[in-house]
Amino acid sequence: MDINIKDLDDDVGQRLREQAAAAGQSMQQYLRDTLGRIASRPSPAEFAPGPHTMSRSEFEDIRRHLRNIDAA
């Protein structure tokens, strides 16, 4: 599958280039690996119980939980 992302902010693109270089990877490989990690874990919406709008605090709680998982 090919993905094309339009209108990416220059600073975001620069930061991704820096992260890829620090990982010793091409930008494509870095993004493939990063997207693979994202896709392999539940999204914040999947953590939320039932069909409702998630509050900012719920989102931040889930985000902290995912960071803890990544750090482990």
MOZIFEN-V550389 format. One record per residue. N is the residue number from 1. RES is the residue in three letters. SS is DSSP state (alpha for helix, beta for strand, coil for the rest). OMEGA is omega in radians with two decimals (* if undefined). Layout:
N|RES|SS|OMEGA / N|RES|SS|OMEGA
//
This chain:
1|MET|coil|3.06 / 2|ASP|coil|3.10 / 3|ILE|coil|3.11 / 4|ASN|coil|3.14 / 5|ILE|coil|-3.12 / 6|LYS|coil|3.04 / 7|ASP|coil|3.06 / 8|LEU|coil|3.13 / 9|ASP|coil|-3.13 / 10|ASP|alpha|-3.12 / 11|ASP|alpha|3.08 / 12|VAL|alpha|3.11 / 13|GLY|alpha|3.11 / 14|GLN|alpha|-3.14 / 15|ARG|alpha|3.10 / 16|LEU|alpha|3.08 / 17|ARG|alpha|3.13 / 18|GLU|alpha|-3.14 / 19|GLN|alpha|3.11 / 20|ALA|alpha|3.13 / 21|ALA|alpha|3.14 / 22|ALA|alpha|3.12 / 23|ALA|coil|-3.12 / 24|GLY|coil|-3.10 / 25|GLN|coil|2.96 / 26|SER|coil|3.11 / 27|MET|alpha|-3.13 / 28|GLN|alpha|-3.12 / 29|GLN|alpha|3.13 / 30|TYR|alpha|-3.14 / 31|LEU|alpha|3.07 / 32|ARG|alpha|-3.14 / 33|ASP|alpha|-3.12 / 34|THR|alpha|3.11 / 35|LEU|alpha|3.08 / 36|GLY|alpha|3.09 / 37|ARG|alpha|3.14 / 38|ILE|alpha|-3.08 / 39|ALA|alpha|-3.07 / 40|SER|coil|-3.13 / 41|ARG|coil|-3.14 / 42|PRO|coil|3.07 / 43|SER|coil|3.07 / 44|PRO|alpha|3.14 / 45|ALA|alpha|3.12 / 46|GLU|alpha|3.08 / 47|PHE|alpha|-3.05 / 48|ALA|coil|3.12 / 49|PRO|coil|3.05 / 50|GLY|coil|-3.11 / 51|PRO|coil|3.08 / 52|HIS|coil|3.08 / 53|THR|coil|-3.11 / 54|MET|coil|3.08 / 55|SER|coil|3.11 / 56|ARG|alpha|-3.13 / 57|SER|alpha|3.06 / 58|GLU|alpha|3.13 / 59|PHE|alpha|-3.13 / 60|GLU|alpha|3.07 / 61|ASP|alpha|3.12 / 62|ILE|alpha|3.12 / 63|ARG|alpha|3.09 / 64|ARG|alpha|3.13 / 65|HIS|alpha|3.14 / 66|LEU|alpha|3.08 / 67|ARG|alpha|3.09 / 68|ASN|alpha|3.09 / 69|ILE|alpha|-3.13 / 70|ASP|alpha|-3.10 / 71|ALA|alpha|-3.10 / 72|ALA|coil|*
//
